Amino acid sequence: MAIEGVDYSRTAHSNSPSVAALNAMGKNFAGRYAVNDKSPGGRGITAAEYQRLAAGGIDVFLYWEGVAAWMLDGGYAGVLAARNAQANIAAAGMPPETPVYFAHDIDPQPIHFGLVNDCLAGAASVVGAERVGIYGGWLLMEHCAQVGNARWFCQTRAWEYGHGLHPVAHLYQYGFNAWIDSTNCDLVRAMTENYGQASPTGNQPRFQVDDQIKVVDGPLNIRPQASTAGMPEGMFETNTELCVREGPAFGEGYEWYRVDGANQNGWVAGNFCGMVERGGCGAADGGQV
């Protein structure tokens, strides 16, 4: 289920873009910045802006970015960024556990990845690994998913190089220079219900025990444990309906769930599944594990 939204770095005035204007364009959330330079002249979200958006039913997710290549300063840069983000989250009156997408806003190259690893490790030492997100191009999504140093993933269409959308992406920044209420917005699509937004459900996993789900992008490997290590034990085809029995477990950029269905069971990456019915397996089969 895709959800449409925007992000923007500067606003035309203190009340732009308005909730009404966002609603009229079918936008349900806004990506903002947990930085010191505040709107409207700067990028950072204020308490008044957050309250206005939240009161109007517009969810908010957060970026942190210094200069475009700031992550190449390594581990201590990540520590400082996370401290600053946390201070600005508090100043905006947002939930203190809100995740942060740390932005590597340049063409990602493998030569960068060691310093990016250090930077994200520094950020995790401050805010915790479960709150660390990454923004950038496809190669960066692939790298961080493999290394397992980010929990949240926002992919930009820039630096995609024909790969398309990475399956771990929670958010996809797919369009640019869309003017809404005199504010220049990027177009962003949430690929999952929970993408780290600052709302009561924003930090919850995709699925719960006894949810009825189905494979939306198969075939999907069945694993003996919550990891890509080792050989798959089978596959579920697209549209196979499954029951969640355990999870989530987090690793390698995936949300892992132990499921059963089609006379098979094991661990699968929930990133490739969608909801059929919340709790749909509990009453039907007694919830047997």
C-alpha positions, 0 to 999 in steps of 0.5 A: 500500500503506497501512501503519497507525501512530500518533503521540503527544505524551506517554506514560503511562509510560516503556514505553508504549505497549508494542510488544506493545500496538501490535502487537495494534492492528495498528500498525507505526510511531510518530510522535514528536518531536525536541524537548527536553521528553522522555517520559514527561512531555514530547513528545520521544523518548528514546534508550531509547524509540527503542531499545525501539521499533526492537528491537520492529520499530516504525518511527519518524518525527519531528515538530518543533513549538514552539507551534502557530503557531511557523512564523509567526516565519519563517526564523530560527525554521526555523533554530533548529528544525532545529538543535534537531531535529538535536541531539535526533536525535543524543541519541536515537541515531537516524540523523543523516539522518532527515527531520523533519516541521515542524508548522504545527498551525493552520488554514493560511491563504494569508496564512501561506504567505510566512512558512512558506516562509521557515521551511522555507528556514531549516530546509533551510539546516541539515538539507538540503532532502531532509530537510524535511517539512511537517505540516498541513492540505490547503491547506498540502500544496497550497501546499508541493507547488506551491512545492517547499519540502518533500520529505515531506508529512504531512496531518492530517484537520483543516482538510481542508475536503472536499478529501480526501487530497492525492496528495503525502501520505506520511502521513495523520493521520486519527483522534484520541484512540485510547487504546493502553496508556494513551497517547492516540494519533492514528491515522496511515496511511503511504501509501507504503512510504518515509515518512521513517522512521528505518530503513535503507530509510526515506529511499529513493525509492519505485522503482528503475530496472527496477522494474515499476510500475503507475498506481494513480490515473489518468489520469496525465500523461506529461511531457517532463521532471520537471516540471509545466511545459509540456503533457503528451505523453499519459496513462497510464490506471489499472492501466497497467503501466510500467517505470522507466528513470530517476529519481527526480528531486524537484520540486514535491512529487513523485517523478518517474520516466522510464518506458515502457509501452503504447507511450509513454514520458516522465516521470510523478509516481511518487506516483500509482503502485504497485509490481508487482515489484521489478526486474521489467523488468530480466530480462524485456526486458534493461533496455533504455532 
